[in-house]
Amino acid sequence: MENLASRISIDPEICHGKPTIRGLRYPVENILELMASGMTIEELIADYPDLEREDFLACLDYASKLVQVKSIHKIAS
């Protein structure tokens, strides 16, 4: 399996620099929200035929790396 991280790109000219899938203007955060709402990868592929299974796995991999921090501090509101 290829390196899933290579499917996530960050470009200041695309989606205001938010991480996207292969620079295709699909923000990772939107895909994660859809997956969190209960959509399966198969349903997402049906809705977004220009994306591949590995793209969705890359989003999950990206999110898992973001939460791998040593500590989390509450920000005063």
Backbone as XML, in Angstrom:
<?xml version="1.0"?>
<chain id="A" units="angstrom">
  <residue number="1" name="MET">
    <atom name="N" x="0.845" y="-1.180" z="0.000"/>
    <atom name="CA" x="0.000" y="0.000" z="0.000"/>
    <atom name="C" x="0.887" y="1.239" z="0.000"/>
  </residue>
  <residue number="2" name="GLU">
    <atom name="N" x="0.518" y="2.198" z="-0.804"/>
    <atom name="CA" x="1.288" y="3.436" z="-0.874"/>
    <atom name="C" x="1.192" y="4.202" z="0.437"/>
  </residue>
  <residue number="3" name="ASN">
    <atom name="N" x="2.036" y="5.199" z="0.579"/>
    <atom name="CA" x="1.995" y="6.073" z="1.736"/>
    <atom name="C" x="0.735" y="6.934" z="1.641"/>
  </residue>
  <residue number="4" name="LEU">
    <atom name="N" x="-0.217" y="6.707" z="2.551"/>
    <atom name="CA" x="-1.487" y="7.427" z="2.502"/>
    <atom name="C" x="-1.291" y="8.928" z="2.667"/>
  </residue>
  <residue number="5" name="ALA">
    <atom name="N" x="-0.279" y="9.331" z="3.415"/>
    <atom name="CA" x="-0.039" y="10.759" z="3.647"/>
    <atom name="C" x="0.204" y="11.509" z="2.344"/>
  </residue>
  <residue number="6" name="SER">
    <atom name="N" x="0.691" y="10.833" z="1.331"/>
    <atom name="CA" x="0.969" y="11.502" z="0.059"/>
    <atom name="C" x="-0.318" y="11.920" z="-0.652"/>
  </residue>
  <residue number="7" name="ARG">
    <atom name="N" x="-1.451" y="11.405" z="-0.225"/>
    <atom name="CA" x="-2.737" y="11.775" z="-0.824"/>
    <atom name="C" x="-3.310" y="13.060" z="-0.229"/>
  </residue>
  <residue number="8" name="ILE">
    <atom name="N" x="-2.761" y="13.527" z="0.873"/>
    <atom name="CA" x="-3.235" y="14.751" z="1.506"/>
    <atom name="C" x="-2.281" y="15.879" z="1.133"/>
  </residue>
  <residue number="9" name="SER">
    <atom name="N" x="-2.847" y="16.960" z="0.618"/>
    <atom name="CA" x="-2.004" y="18.086" z="0.223"/>
    <atom name="C" x="-2.484" y="19.363" z="0.892"/>
  </residue>
  <residue number="10" name="ILE">
    <atom name="N" x="-1.530" y="20.255" z="1.097"/>
    <atom name="CA" x="-1.833" y="21.569" z="1.664"/>
    <atom name="C" x="-1.240" y="22.604" z="0.727"/>
  </residue>
  <residue number="11" name="ASP">
    <atom name="N" x="-2.113" y="23.425" z="0.168"/>
    <atom name="CA" x="-1.709" y="24.460" z="-0.778"/>
    <atom name="C" x="-2.455" y="25.735" z="-0.409"/>
  </residue>
  <residue number="12" name="PRO">
    <atom name="N" x="-1.741" y="26.825" z="-0.131"/>
    <atom name="CA" x="-2.411" y="28.067" z="0.257"/>
    <atom name="C" x="-3.396" y="28.580" z="-0.794"/>
  </residue>
  <residue number="13" name="GLU">
    <atom name="N" x="-3.260" y="28.129" z="-2.020"/>
    <atom name="CA" x="-4.141" y="28.571" z="-3.102"/>
    <atom name="C" x="-5.402" y="27.721" z="-3.232"/>
  </residue>
  <residue number="14" name="ILE">
    <atom name="N" x="-5.471" y="26.634" z="-2.489"/>
    <atom name="CA" x="-6.620" y="25.731" z="-2.575"/>
    <atom name="C" x="-7.295" y="25.636" z="-1.212"/>
  </residue>
  <residue number="15" name="CYS">
    <atom name="N" x="-8.580" y="25.956" z="-1.176"/>
    <atom name="CA" x="-9.387" y="25.865" z="0.062"/>
    <atom name="C" x="-8.735" y="26.594" z="1.233"/>
  </residue>
  <residue number="16" name="HIS">
    <atom name="N" x="-8.168" y="27.751" z="0.953"/>
    <atom name="CA" x="-7.558" y="28.600" z="1.986"/>
    <atom name="C" x="-6.452" y="27.894" z="2.765"/>
  </residue>
  <residue number="17" name="GLY">
    <atom name="N" x="-5.783" y="26.957" z="2.120"/>
    <atom name="CA" x="-4.671" y="26.261" z="2.753"/>
    <atom name="C" x="-5.063" y="25.101" z="3.650"/>
  </residue>
  <residue number="18" name="LYS">
    <atom name="N" x="-6.349" y="24.765" z="3.673"/>
    <atom name="CA" x="-6.773" y="23.614" z="4.478"/>
    <atom name="C" x="-6.308" y="22.326" z="3.795"/>
  </residue>
  <residue number="19" name="PRO">
    <atom name="N" x="-6.058" y="21.275" z="4.566"/>
    <atom name="CA" x="-5.663" y="19.999" z="3.953"/>
    <atom name="C" x="-6.780" y="19.483" z="3.047"/>
  </residue>
  <residue number="20" name="THR">
    <atom name="N" x="-6.405" y="19.064" z="1.857"/>
    <atom name="CA" x="-7.360" y="18.532" z="0.890"/>
    <atom name="C" x="-6.868" y="17.187" z="0.366"/>
  </residue>
  <residue number="21" name="ILE">
    <atom name="N" x="-7.769" y="16.501" z="-0.308"/>
    <atom name="CA" x="-7.414" y="15.228" z="-0.926"/>
    <atom name="C" x="-6.840" y="15.517" z="-2.306"/>
  </residue>
  <residue number="22" name="ARG">
    <atom name="N" x="-5.582" y="15.202" z="-2.464"/>
    <atom name="CA" x="-4.868" y="15.331" z="-3.744"/>
    <atom name="C" x="-5.079" y="16.672" z="-4.420"/>
  </residue>
  <residue number="23" name="GLY">
    <atom name="N" x="-5.304" y="17.735" z="-3.647"/>
    <atom name="CA" x="-5.475" y="19.061" z="-4.218"/>
    <atom name="C" x="-6.748" y="19.214" z="-5.028"/>
  </residue>
  <residue number="24" name="LEU">
    <atom name="N" x="-7.720" y="18.336" z="-4.811"/>
    <atom name="CA" x="-8.947" y="18.336" z="-5.610"/>
    <atom name="C" x="-10.076" y="19.188" z="-5.010"/>
  </residue>
  <residue number="25" name="ARG">
    <atom name="N" x="-9.752" y="20.019" z="-4.037"/>
    <atom name="CA" x="-10.750" y="20.884" z="-3.388"/>
    <atom name="C" x="-11.782" y="20.112" z="-2.576"/>
  </residue>
  <residue number="26" name="TYR">
    <atom name="N" x="-11.379" y="18.959" z="-2.083"/>
    <atom name="CA" x="-12.178" y="18.210" z="-1.119"/>
    <atom name="C" x="-11.456" y="18.331" z="0.220"/>
  </residue>
  <residue number="27" name="PRO">
    <atom name="N" x="-11.883" y="19.249" z="1.087"/>
    <atom name="CA" x="-11.202" y="19.386" z="2.376"/>
    <atom name="C" x="-11.331" y="18.117" z="3.216"/>
  </residue>
  <residue number="28" name="VAL">
    <atom name="N" x="-10.241" y="17.748" z="3.836"/>
    <atom name="CA" x="-10.217" y="16.567" z="4.699"/>
    <atom name="C" x="-11.289" y="16.693" z="5.779"/>
  </residue>
  <residue number="29" name="GLU">
    <atom name="N" x="-11.451" y="17.885" z="6.352"/>
    <atom name="CA" x="-12.426" y="18.045" z="7.428"/>
    <atom name="C" x="-13.845" y="17.724" z="6.964"/>
  </residue>
  <residue number="30" name="ASN">
    <atom name="N" x="-14.201" y="18.064" z="5.738"/>
    <atom name="CA" x="-15.543" y="17.761" z="5.229"/>
    <atom name="C" x="-15.748" y="16.259" z="5.069"/>
  </residue>
  <residue number="31" name="ILE">
    <atom name="N" x="-14.732" y="15.592" z="4.570"/>
    <atom name="CA" x="-14.832" y="14.142" z="4.394"/>
    <atom name="C" x="-14.937" y="13.459" z="5.754"/>
  </residue>
  <residue number="32" name="LEU">
    <atom name="N" x="-14.166" y="13.929" z="6.724"/>
    <atom name="CA" x="-14.239" y="13.346" z="8.071"/>
    <atom name="C" x="-15.613" y="13.566" z="8.688"/>
  </residue>
  <residue number="33" name="GLU">
    <atom name="N" x="-16.209" y="14.725" z="8.462"/>
    <atom name="CA" x="-17.561" y="14.987" z="8.969"/>
    <atom name="C" x="-18.573" y="14.029" z="8.357"/>
  </residue>
  <residue number="34" name="LEU">
    <atom name="N" x="-18.439" y="13.769" z="7.060"/>
    <atom name="CA" x="-19.351" y="12.836" z="6.402"/>
    <atom name="C" x="-19.185" y="11.427" z="6.957"/>
  </residue>
  <residue number="35" name="MET">
    <atom name="N" x="-17.939" y="11.033" z="7.176"/>
    <atom name="CA" x="-17.679" y="9.706" z="7.728"/>
    <atom name="C" x="-18.201" y="9.621" z="9.163"/>
  </residue>
  <residue number="36" name="ALA">
    <atom name="N" x="-18.031" y="10.684" z="9.936"/>
    <atom name="CA" x="-18.512" y="10.700" z="11.322"/>
    <atom name="C" x="-20.033" y="10.656" z="11.385"/>
  </residue>
  <residue number="37" name="SER">
    <atom name="N" x="-20.686" y="11.148" z="10.331"/>
    <atom name="CA" x="-22.150" y="11.127" z="10.307"/>
    <atom name="C" x="-22.697" y="9.734" z="10.007"/>
  </residue>
  <residue number="38" name="GLY">
    <atom name="N" x="-21.790" y="8.819" z="9.635"/>
    <atom name="CA" x="-22.213" y="7.441" z="9.400"/>
    <atom name="C" x="-22.102" y="6.970" z="7.960"/>
  </residue>
  <residue number="39" name="MET">
    <atom name="N" x="-21.676" y="7.848" z="7.059"/>
    <atom name="CA" x="-21.530" y="7.413" z="5.666"/>
    <atom name="C" x="-20.386" y="6.415" z="5.557"/>
  </residue>
  <residue number="40" name="THR">
    <atom name="N" x="-20.610" y="5.392" z="4.765"/>
    <atom name="CA" x="-19.573" y="4.392" z="4.534"/>
    <atom name="C" x="-18.683" y="4.854" z="3.388"/>
  </residue>
  <residue number="41" name="ILE">
    <atom name="N" x="-17.536" y="4.232" z="3.285"/>
    <atom name="CA" x="-16.636" y="4.558" z="2.180"/>
    <atom name="C" x="-17.324" y="4.261" z="0.850"/>
  </residue>
  <residue number="42" name="GLU">
    <atom name="N" x="-18.094" y="3.193" z="0.790"/>
    <atom name="CA" x="-18.797" y="2.847" z="-0.449"/>
    <atom name="C" x="-19.799" y="3.941" z="-0.836"/>
  </residue>
  <residue number="43" name="GLU">
    <atom name="N" x="-20.521" y="4.472" z="0.150"/>
    <atom name="CA" x="-21.470" y="5.560" z="-0.124"/>
    <atom name="C" x="-20.738" y="6.818" z="-0.577"/>
  </residue>
  <residue number="44" name="LEU">
    <atom name="N" x="-19.612" y="7.095" z="0.043"/>
    <atom name="CA" x="-18.833" y="8.279" z="-0.346"/>
    <atom name="C" x="-18.286" y="8.137" z="-1.760"/>
  </residue>
  <residue number="45" name="ILE">
    <atom name="N" x="-17.828" y="6.954" z="-2.102"/>
    <atom name="CA" x="-17.327" y="6.724" z="-3.467"/>
    <atom name="C" x="-18.453" y="6.928" z="-4.476"/>
  </residue>
  <residue number="46" name="ALA">
    <atom name="N" x="-19.660" y="6.492" z="-4.122"/>
    <atom name="CA" x="-20.805" y="6.686" z="-5.022"/>
    <atom name="C" x="-21.117" y="8.175" z="-5.201"/>
  </residue>
  <residue number="47" name="ASP">
    <atom name="N" x="-20.982" y="8.949" z="-4.123"/>
    <atom name="CA" x="-21.256" y="10.386" z="-4.189"/>
    <atom name="C" x="-20.110" y="11.180" z="-4.797"/>
  </residue>
  <residue number="48" name="TYR">
    <atom name="N" x="-18.883" y="10.690" z="-4.650"/>
    <atom name="CA" x="-17.690" y="11.386" z="-5.139"/>
    <atom name="C" x="-16.867" y="10.426" z="-5.997"/>
  </residue>
  <residue number="49" name="PRO">
    <atom name="N" x="-17.328" y="10.148" z="-7.218"/>
    <atom name="CA" x="-16.668" y="9.121" z="-8.040"/>
    <atom name="C" x="-15.230" y="9.444" z="-8.441"/>
  </residue>
  <residue number="50" name="ASP">
    <atom name="N" x="-14.819" y="10.699" z="-8.299"/>
    <atom name="CA" x="-13.436" y="11.028" z="-8.644"/>
    <atom name="C" x="-12.474" y="10.752" z="-7.481"/>
  </residue>
  <residue number="51" name="LEU">
    <atom name="N" x="-13.017" y="10.297" z="-6.344"/>
    <atom name="CA" x="-12.170" y="9.909" z="-5.217"/>
    <atom name="C" x="-12.082" y="8.388" z="-5.133"/>
  </residue>
  <residue number="52" name="GLU">
    <atom name="N" x="-11.042" y="7.909" z="-4.468"/>
    <atom name="CA" x="-10.783" y="6.481" z="-4.346"/>
    <atom name="C" x="-10.795" y="6.068" z="-2.879"/>
  </residue>
  <residue number="53" name="ARG">
    <atom name="N" x="-10.956" y="4.800" z="-2.645"/>
    <atom name="CA" x="-10.977" y="4.261" z="-1.288"/>
    <atom name="C" x="-9.776" y="4.755" z="-0.479"/>
  </residue>
  <residue number="54" name="GLU">
    <atom name="N" x="-8.601" y="4.752" z="-1.077"/>
    <atom name="CA" x="-7.387" y="5.170" z="-0.391"/>
    <atom name="C" x="-7.440" y="6.628" z="0.033"/>
  </residue>
  <residue number="55" name="ASP">
    <atom name="N" x="-8.200" y="7.456" z="-0.698"/>
    <atom name="CA" x="-8.350" y="8.868" z="-0.309"/>
    <atom name="C" x="-9.062" y="8.973" z="1.037"/>
  </residue>
  <residue number="56" name="PHE">
    <atom name="N" x="-10.092" y="8.177" z="1.231"/>
    <atom name="CA" x="-10.840" y="8.206" z="2.485"/>
    <atom name="C" x="-10.002" y="7.629" z="3.625"/>
  </residue>
  <residue number="57" name="LEU">
    <atom name="N" x="-9.248" y="6.584" z="3.323"/>
    <atom name="CA" x="-8.346" y="6.025" z="4.331"/>
    <atom name="C" x="-7.264" y="7.034" z="4.700"/>
  </residue>
  <residue number="58" name="ALA">
    <atom name="N" x="-6.821" y="7.811" z="3.729"/>
    <atom name="CA" x="-5.823" y="8.849" z="3.988"/>
    <atom name="C" x="-6.376" y="9.918" z="4.922"/>
  </residue>
  <residue number="59" name="CYS">
    <atom name="N" x="-7.643" y="10.260" z="4.780"/>
    <atom name="CA" x="-8.276" y="11.229" z="5.684"/>
    <atom name="C" x="-8.273" y="10.700" z="7.112"/>
  </residue>
  <residue number="60" name="LEU">
    <atom name="N" x="-8.623" y="9.438" z="7.273"/>
    <atom name="CA" x="-8.612" y="8.838" z="8.611"/>
    <atom name="C" x="-7.198" y="8.784" z="9.181"/>
  </residue>
  <residue number="61" name="ASP">
    <atom name="N" x="-6.247" y="8.442" z="8.341"/>
    <atom name="CA" x="-4.855" y="8.381" z="8.766"/>
    <atom name="C" x="-4.365" y="9.764" z="9.188"/>
  </residue>
  <residue number="62" name="TYR">
    <atom name="N" x="-4.730" y="10.781" z="8.419"/>
    <atom name="CA" x="-4.343" y="12.159" z="8.728"/>
    <atom name="C" x="-4.920" y="12.569" z="10.080"/>
  </residue>
  <residue number="63" name="ALA">
    <atom name="N" x="-6.194" y="12.286" z="10.307"/>
    <atom name="CA" x="-6.837" y="12.641" z="11.573"/>
    <atom name="C" x="-6.196" y="11.901" z="12.744"/>
  </residue>
  <residue number="64" name="SER">
    <atom name="N" x="-5.854" y="10.644" z="12.538"/>
    <atom name="CA" x="-5.249" y="9.881" z="13.634"/>
    <atom name="C" x="-3.891" y="10.459" z="14.014"/>
  </residue>
  <residue number="65" name="LYS">
    <atom name="N" x="-3.164" y="10.972" z="13.048"/>
    <atom name="CA" x="-1.867" y="11.579" z="13.348"/>
    <atom name="C" x="-2.036" y="12.912" z="14.072"/>
  </residue>
  <residue number="66" name="LEU">
    <atom name="N" x="-3.098" y="13.637" z="13.774"/>
    <atom name="CA" x="-3.335" y="14.917" z="14.445"/>
    <atom name="C" x="-3.611" y="14.741" z="15.936"/>
  </residue>
  <residue number="67" name="VAL">
    <atom name="N" x="-4.222" y="13.647" z="16.317"/>
    <atom name="CA" x="-4.545" y="13.449" z="17.727"/>
    <atom name="C" x="-3.423" y="12.743" z="18.493"/>
  </residue>
  <residue number="68" name="GLN">
    <atom name="N" x="-2.346" y="12.427" z="17.833"/>
    <atom name="CA" x="-1.215" y="11.781" z="18.492"/>
    <atom name="C" x="-0.279" y="12.835" z="19.077"/>
  </residue>
  <residue number="69" name="VAL">
    <atom name="N" x="-0.794" y="13.571" z="20.040"/>
    <atom name="CA" x="0.000" y="14.597" z="20.699"/>
    <atom name="C" x="0.283" y="14.156" z="22.123"/>
  </residue>
  <residue number="70" name="LYS">
    <atom name="N" x="1.300" y="14.712" z="22.713"/>
    <atom name="CA" x="1.680" y="14.320" z="24.070"/>
    <atom name="C" x="0.710" y="14.836" z="25.108"/>
  </residue>
  <residue number="71" name="SER">
    <atom name="N" x="0.163" y="16.029" z="24.886"/>
    <atom name="CA" x="-0.805" y="16.569" z="25.841"/>
    <atom name="C" x="-1.728" y="17.561" z="25.141"/>
  </residue>
  <residue number="72" name="ILE">
    <atom name="N" x="-2.894" y="17.719" z="25.718"/>
    <atom name="CA" x="-3.876" y="18.641" z="25.182"/>
    <atom name="C" x="-4.210" y="19.627" z="26.298"/>
  </residue>
  <residue number="73" name="HIS">
    <atom name="N" x="-4.190" y="20.903" z="25.967"/>
    <atom name="CA" x="-4.481" y="21.941" z="26.956"/>
    <atom name="C" x="-5.758" y="22.662" z="26.569"/>
  </residue>
  <residue number="74" name="LYS">
    <atom name="N" x="-6.596" y="22.900" z="27.549"/>
    <atom name="CA" x="-7.836" y="23.640" z="27.309"/>
    <atom name="C" x="-7.475" y="25.103" z="27.073"/>
  </residue>
  <residue number="75" name="ILE">
    <atom name="N" x="-8.102" y="25.663" z="26.055"/>
    <atom name="CA" x="-7.899" y="27.079" z="25.761"/>
    <atom name="C" x="-8.995" y="27.856" z="26.451"/>
  </residue>
  <residue number="76" name="ALA">
    <atom name="N" x="-8.630" y="28.888" z="27.174"/>
    <atom name="CA" x="-9.636" y="29.703" z="27.880"/>
    <atom name="C" x="-10.609" y="30.299" z="26.878"/>
  </residue>
  <residue number="77" name="SER">
    <atom name="N" x="-11.880" y="30.263" z="27.251"/>
    <atom name="CA" x="-12.892" y="30.798" z="26.332"/>
    <atom name="C" x="-13.415" y="32.133" z="26.801"/>
  </residue>
</chain>
